[in-house]
Amino acid sequence: MASLAGALVAFSRIADFEIPAVPATDIGFEHDGATLQGTLLAASEIGPILLIVHGDGAQDRWSDTGYLPLINALVGAGVSVFSWDKPGVGASSGNWLSQSMHDRAAEAAEALAAIRAQPGNENRPIGLLGFSQAGWVLPRVPSLTEQADFLVLIGAAINWQDQGRYFTTVQLSREGRSLEEIAAELDRQAKSDQRRFGPGATYRDYVAAERAAGRPEGEILTKDRFGFIRLNHGEDAREHIARLTLPMLVLMGADDLNVDPLETVSVYQELIGMAHPQNRIHLVPGATHSLLDARYYNYQLPDQWPFAAKVRFALAGRDAYSRDVINIIAGWIDETAVITQ
């Protein structure tokens, strides 16, 4: 048994969860009164640089090591990577829950300026890669700065409320609920959200209503989370997508349980499919929300992962991604970097 365990480790990708052994520079920048801290991993001195823009949640620069398999693969392919702690997370000050999607885009623009200002980066191709919620962030960035040369989106949502309905529909379907039960629950949630997050709604009223309905205290939103949702629940990316002229790579997992992949692909194809010759909009077969192999890792929330999936991921590293996803991303960045120089 010990020899089997040793063999598994020897042939695993455990090293993918370590920070790449390349020159690393800690870089800070200011935004909206907060100081954000991140790390630039230099794959080379002349190649493209990719900035990572987080999805939802209190994420540090490496997303608790979850980003590292992808980052290791990209750095190995010659793509330098910069990622930073969200406001109020890790070494960054501030509070990410106080941010609108416009605030997040302005923060990304400041990060771009900080990286562009590093010696030798004046003319290097620099782009952004964003996950999930970044679908409301990245399309805004080109209107705030000319520093970005390309954009990559993974699991990007289009409309906040549509995304919520899709998530709930999938969740209830997987629980075995009937179509009638799902429709009734969606209607109930829509009316509840209108009361909770509409004009004049207060956190005190929300808490009182939840307690009156018998909601367990642990399921009641914190004041900060309530404010974050109220600030952003009307988001729709279409207006900003329609204005994009930068080259874009949009990748959606065909088995995404969080965001409707067909809607996102359809919207991007309709609005900017031909806006730039380098645009690529792909539905990836057998892939999850974050483009992992859906056979082993398709869960809506991280806390739903069983122990076996966590162990498999720890051993698989970059091989946990579906099909040829990482090569697609690295290859597209390489091709686009040549064109934008």
Backbone torsions as a table, in degrees:
resi	resn	phi	psi	omega
1	MET	NA	-41.8	179.2
2	ALA	-62.8	-40.6	179.8
3	SER	-66.8	-34.5	177.2
4	LEU	-65.3	-43.9	178.4
5	ALA	-61.8	-40.9	178.5
6	GLY	-63.5	-38.5	178.6
7	ALA	-65.6	-40.3	178.9
8	LEU	-61.1	-43.5	179.5
9	VAL	-66.4	-42.2	-176.9
10	ALA	-61.7	-35.2	-177.0
11	PHE	-103.5	14.7	-178.9
12	SER	-92.1	179.7	176.5
13	ARG	-110.2	33.1	-178.2
14	ILE	-55.8	-35.1	-179.5
15	ALA	-62.1	-18.7	178.0
16	ASP	-64.3	-17.5	-179.3
17	PHE	-93.5	9.2	172.9
18	GLU	-100.6	151.7	177.8
19	ILE	-65.4	131.9	-176.8
20	PRO	-54.0	143.0	-178.5
21	ALA	-84.2	65.4	177.3
22	VAL	-130.7	164.9	178.0
23	PRO	-53.9	128.7	-178.3
24	ALA	-121.7	132.5	180.0
25	THR	-125.0	123.4	174.8
26	ASP	-79.0	129.0	-176.1
27	ILE	-130.6	132.1	175.6
28	GLY	-112.8	153.7	175.5
29	PHE	-149.7	160.6	-176.0
30	GLU	-102.6	142.5	171.9
31	HIS	-155.0	125.0	173.5
32	ASP	51.8	43.5	176.7
33	GLY	81.9	-1.8	179.4
34	ALA	-109.2	153.9	173.6
35	THR	-107.6	119.2	-178.8
36	LEU	-100.4	137.6	-177.4
37	GLN	-120.4	135.6	179.3
38	GLY	-148.1	-175.7	-178.5
39	THR	-132.9	132.7	174.3
40	LEU	-100.7	120.0	177.2
41	LEU	-100.4	115.4	-172.1
42	ALA	-93.2	105.1	174.9
43	ALA	-75.1	-27.5	178.9
44	SER	-160.3	179.3	178.8
45	GLU	-101.5	-5.1	-174.9
46	ILE	-131.5	-15.7	-175.2
47	GLY	-78.3	-176.0	-177.4
48	PRO	-68.2	154.1	175.7
49	ILE	-120.2	135.7	-178.9
50	LEU	-119.0	126.9	176.2
51	LEU	-98.3	133.8	-178.5
52	ILE	-94.0	127.6	176.5
53	VAL	-113.8	120.5	-173.2
54	HIS	-68.3	161.8	166.5
55	GLY	-86.4	-147.9	-178.2
56	ASP	-74.6	160.8	172.5
57	GLY	100.9	167.3	-178.5
58	ALA	-84.5	85.9	-171.9
59	GLN	-108.3	135.0	171.9
60	ASP	-84.6	-177.7	-171.8
61	ARG	-61.6	-28.9	-179.6
62	TRP	-105.9	8.3	-176.3
63	SER	50.4	51.6	179.7
64	ASP	53.9	43.3	-179.4
65	THR	75.4	-7.2	-176.8
66	GLY	-63.5	-27.9	178.4
67	TYR	-78.9	-20.0	-167.0
68	LEU	-61.6	-36.6	175.8
69	PRO	-58.6	-43.0	177.7
70	LEU	-66.9	-44.0	-179.1
71	ILE	-63.3	-43.1	177.5
72	ASN	-59.3	-41.9	-179.8
73	ALA	-66.5	-41.1	-179.9
74	LEU	-67.9	-43.7	177.9
75	VAL	-61.6	-40.2	177.5
76	GLY	-63.3	-24.9	178.6
77	ALA	-91.1	6.5	175.8
78	GLY	94.3	10.9	-179.8
79	VAL	-100.9	116.9	174.6
80	SER	-72.9	150.7	-173.9
81	VAL	-133.3	134.2	171.5
82	PHE	-120.7	129.3	176.3
83	SER	-139.0	146.4	-176.3
84	TRP	-132.7	157.6	177.8
85	ASP	-70.8	137.2	174.9
86	LYS	-61.3	156.8	177.5
87	PRO	-54.6	127.5	179.6
88	GLY	84.8	3.8	-179.5
89	VAL	-118.6	143.1	177.7
90	GLY	57.8	-125.1	-177.2
91	ALA	-92.8	3.5	-177.9
92	SER	-93.4	140.8	174.9
93	SER	-89.8	172.8	179.5
94	GLY	101.1	-165.3	-178.2
95	ASN	-147.7	108.6	-177.4
96	TRP	-63.0	-24.0	-178.8
97	LEU	-75.9	-7.8	176.7
98	SER	-92.0	2.8	-171.7
99	GLN	-95.3	138.9	164.9
100	SER	-84.5	171.6	176.7
101	MET	-67.7	-30.1	174.3
102	HIS	-65.2	-41.7	177.1
103	ASP	-59.1	-42.0	-179.1
104	ARG	-65.3	-38.0	177.9
105	ALA	-66.2	-40.6	177.9
106	ALA	-64.2	-37.0	175.9
107	GLU	-62.6	-44.2	178.3
108	ALA	-62.1	-37.2	178.2
109	ALA	-64.3	-38.7	176.8
110	GLU	-66.5	-37.6	177.1
111	ALA	-63.4	-42.1	177.0
112	LEU	-58.9	-44.8	-179.4
113	ALA	-62.5	-39.2	-179.7
114	ALA	-65.5	-39.8	179.8
115	ILE	-73.6	-40.6	178.7
116	ARG	-62.4	-30.7	-177.0
117	ALA	-77.6	-10.4	178.1
118	GLN	-67.6	140.8	-178.5
119	PRO	-54.1	130.8	178.4
120	GLY	90.1	-5.7	-176.9
121	ASN	-99.3	4.3	-172.6
122	GLU	-56.8	-39.8	-174.2
123	ASN	-116.5	10.9	179.6
124	ARG	-77.1	147.1	174.9
125	PRO	-68.0	124.7	-178.3
126	ILE	-129.0	130.4	-179.6
127	GLY	-136.8	179.1	-178.8
128	LEU	-122.2	139.6	171.3
129	LEU	-121.4	124.5	-177.4
130	GLY	-127.6	149.9	-179.5
131	PHE	-109.1	138.8	165.2
132	SER	51.5	-102.2	-178.5
133	GLN	-58.1	-22.8	176.9
134	ALA	-62.9	-10.9	173.9
135	GLY	-62.3	-21.0	173.8
136	TRP	-97.7	-3.1	-176.2
137	VAL	-103.7	-57.9	-173.2
138	LEU	-58.6	-41.6	-179.4
139	PRO	-61.5	-18.7	178.2
140	ARG	-82.3	-26.3	-168.8
141	VAL	-58.7	-45.3	-177.6
142	PRO	-61.2	-20.3	176.9
143	SER	-80.3	-11.5	-177.5
144	LEU	-106.0	-18.3	-176.9
145	THR	-157.9	154.2	174.4
146	GLU	-103.0	13.6	-174.8
147	GLN	-78.4	-21.7	-176.6
148	ALA	-86.2	140.3	178.6
149	ASP	-106.1	-21.7	-179.9
150	PHE	-161.7	162.6	-178.6
151	LEU	-132.7	141.2	174.6
152	VAL	-127.3	128.1	179.6
153	LEU	-122.4	136.4	178.7
154	ILE	-125.4	122.6	178.0
155	GLY	64.2	34.0	-173.0
156	ALA	-74.3	134.6	175.6
157	ALA	-89.6	160.4	179.6
158	ILE	-107.2	-54.5	-176.2
159	ASN	-124.3	129.8	-174.5
160	TRP	-58.8	-47.8	-175.5
161	GLN	-73.6	-36.6	175.3
162	ASP	-62.7	-39.4	179.2
163	GLN	-62.9	-40.1	178.0
164	GLY	-63.5	-39.9	179.0
165	ARG	-67.1	-40.3	178.6
166	TYR	-62.9	-46.1	-179.5
167	PHE	-58.5	-46.3	-178.8
168	THR	-66.2	-41.1	179.6
169	THR	-60.3	-45.9	178.7
170	VAL	-63.7	-45.1	-179.4
171	GLN	-57.8	-48.8	-177.5
172	LEU	-70.5	-34.5	177.4
173	SER	-63.0	-41.7	179.6
174	ARG	-69.4	-19.8	175.0
175	GLU	-85.3	-4.7	178.6
176	GLY	88.4	16.4	179.9
177	ARG	-71.9	150.8	178.8
178	SER	-77.2	164.6	178.0
179	LEU	-60.2	-37.7	179.8
180	GLU	-66.0	-42.2	179.2
181	GLU	-65.1	-39.9	179.7
182	ILE	-65.0	-44.9	179.7
183	ALA	-60.9	-41.4	179.9
184	ALA	-65.4	-40.6	180.0
185	GLU	-68.6	-39.3	176.8
186	LEU	-62.5	-40.9	178.4
187	ASP	-64.5	-42.5	179.3
188	ARG	-62.9	-44.0	-179.0
189	GLN	-66.6	-38.3	179.4
190	ALA	-61.7	-43.8	179.2
191	LYS	-68.0	-39.5	178.9
192	SER	-64.6	-43.8	179.8
193	ASP	-64.3	-36.0	178.9
194	GLN	-62.9	-39.3	178.4
195	ARG	-72.3	-42.5	-173.6
196	ARG	-72.0	-38.2	-171.3
197	PHE	-117.4	5.0	-179.5
198	GLY	-77.8	179.8	178.7
199	PRO	-56.4	134.3	177.8
200	GLY	84.5	-7.0	-179.8
201	ALA	-70.8	140.7	178.6
202	THR	-122.9	158.3	178.4
203	TYR	-64.9	-37.7	179.7
204	ARG	-61.3	-43.9	178.8
205	ASP	-63.7	-40.7	179.2
206	TYR	-59.6	-49.7	-178.5
207	VAL	-61.9	-42.8	179.9
208	ALA	-60.9	-42.6	-179.5
209	ALA	-66.9	-39.9	179.8
210	GLU	-66.0	-41.8	178.6
211	ARG	-66.8	-39.0	178.7
212	ALA	-64.1	-30.5	179.5
213	ALA	-83.1	0.2	177.9
214	GLY	83.4	18.5	-179.4
215	ARG	-69.3	130.1	176.8
216	PRO	-59.6	144.1	-176.9
217	GLU	-56.3	-36.7	-178.8
218	GLY	-67.1	-15.1	-179.7
219	GLU	-100.6	-2.3	178.4
220	ILE	-83.3	131.6	-178.4
221	LEU	-60.9	144.5	171.0
222	THR	-69.1	163.5	179.9
223	LYS	-60.7	-40.5	179.8
224	ASP	-65.5	-43.6	-179.7
225	ARG	-66.1	-40.4	175.8
226	PHE	-57.4	-46.6	-179.9
227	GLY	-64.0	-37.7	179.2
228	PHE	-62.9	-46.0	-179.9
229	ILE	-66.0	-43.7	180.0
230	ARG	-61.1	-37.0	-179.3
231	LEU	-68.1	-31.0	-169.3
232	ASN	-117.8	-3.1	-169.7
233	HIS	-69.3	-10.5	176.5
234	GLY	-94.5	9.1	-174.3
235	GLU	-65.6	137.8	171.6
236	ASP	-146.0	128.2	-171.4
237	ALA	-86.3	-8.1	-170.2
238	ARG	-56.9	-44.8	-178.2
239	GLU	-59.2	-40.8	-177.8
240	HIS	-77.0	-35.9	177.2
241	ILE	-61.4	-42.4	-175.7
242	ALA	-61.9	-20.8	-178.1
243	ARG	-92.9	-4.1	-173.8
244	LEU	-72.3	134.5	175.2
245	THR	-125.3	-10.0	177.0
246	LEU	-69.4	153.9	172.9
247	PRO	-63.0	137.7	-176.0
248	MET	-133.0	141.0	169.4
249	LEU	-116.3	119.5	179.2
250	VAL	-118.1	120.3	-178.8
251	LEU	-120.6	125.5	179.4
252	MET	-126.1	128.9	175.9
253	GLY	-70.1	129.8	-178.5
254	ALA	-64.1	-23.2	-179.7
255	ASP	-105.1	24.0	179.8
256	ASP	-58.3	125.0	179.5
257	LEU	-96.9	-6.3	-174.9
258	ASN	-105.8	-38.7	-177.1
259	VAL	-127.8	138.4	-179.9
260	ASP	-68.0	105.6	-175.0
261	PRO	-68.3	-33.7	-179.3
262	LEU	-67.4	-37.6	178.1
263	GLU	-64.2	-47.1	-177.8
264	THR	-62.4	-47.0	178.8
265	VAL	-59.7	-44.1	-179.2
266	SER	-62.5	-45.1	-178.2
267	VAL	-64.7	-45.7	-179.4
268	TYR	-67.1	-39.3	178.2
269	GLN	-63.7	-41.1	-178.7
270	GLU	-69.1	-41.7	-171.5
271	LEU	-87.6	-35.5	-176.0
272	ILE	-139.1	15.7	-176.2
273	GLY	-51.6	-38.7	-177.5
274	MET	-111.9	14.2	-176.3
275	ALA	-69.5	-25.2	177.1
276	HIS	-145.7	139.1	-177.1
277	PRO	-63.4	-19.7	179.0
278	GLN	-88.3	-4.7	-178.8
279	ASN	-60.6	132.3	176.4
280	ARG	-134.5	127.2	-178.2
281	ILE	-128.3	109.9	-170.0
282	HIS	-122.1	139.8	165.7
283	LEU	-98.9	117.1	-173.6
284	VAL	-93.7	114.0	-179.4
285	PRO	-61.3	142.0	173.9
286	GLY	67.1	22.0	-176.3
287	ALA	-115.3	150.0	179.5
288	THR	-86.5	-173.3	177.4
289	HIS	-55.6	-38.2	179.6
290	SER	-103.4	16.2	174.9
291	LEU	73.5	20.2	171.7
292	LEU	-78.0	166.5	179.1
293	ASP	-67.2	115.8	-174.3
294	ALA	-65.8	-18.8	179.2
295	ARG	-64.4	-26.7	-172.5
296	TYR	-121.6	-21.2	-167.9
297	TYR	-129.9	23.4	-173.4
298	ASN	-93.0	91.6	177.3
299	TYR	-132.7	151.8	-178.0
300	GLN	-75.2	-34.8	-175.4
301	LEU	-129.2	147.6	-179.3
302	PRO	-57.7	-34.7	-177.3
303	ASP	-74.6	-2.1	176.3
304	GLN	-89.9	-9.8	-178.7
305	TRP	-65.7	126.4	173.6
306	PRO	-73.0	164.2	-178.5
307	PHE	-56.6	-40.3	-177.8
308	ALA	-61.6	-39.0	179.3
309	ALA	-67.4	-37.9	179.2
310	LYS	-65.2	-41.7	178.8
311	VAL	-65.5	-44.1	179.3
312	ARG	-59.5	-43.1	-179.7
313	PHE	-64.5	-42.0	-180.0
314	ALA	-62.2	-34.1	179.1
315	LEU	-82.5	-31.4	-173.9
316	ALA	-81.3	-35.8	-176.5
317	GLY	55.9	-128.2	-178.4
318	ARG	-62.3	-23.4	179.9
319	ASP	-72.5	-6.4	176.0
320	ALA	-73.9	-17.5	-179.9
321	TYR	-74.0	151.1	-176.3
322	SER	-73.3	137.5	171.0
323	ARG	47.6	-126.1	-174.6
324	ASP	-109.5	31.5	-171.5
325	VAL	-57.3	-48.1	-175.8
326	ILE	-64.8	-40.4	177.1
327	ASN	-64.8	-35.0	176.9
328	ILE	-62.6	-46.8	-178.9
329	ILE	-64.3	-51.3	-177.9
330	ALA	-63.5	-41.0	179.5
331	GLY	-65.1	-41.5	179.7
332	TRP	-65.8	-42.5	178.5
333	ILE	-61.3	-42.1	-179.7
334	ASP	-62.6	-46.3	179.6
335	GLU	-64.6	-43.4	-177.8
336	THR	-69.3	-35.8	179.3
337	ALA	-61.2	-39.1	179.4
338	VAL	-63.8	-41.2	-177.1
339	ILE	-70.2	-37.2	-174.4
340	THR	-84.4	-8.9	179.7
341	GLN	-73.4	NA	NA
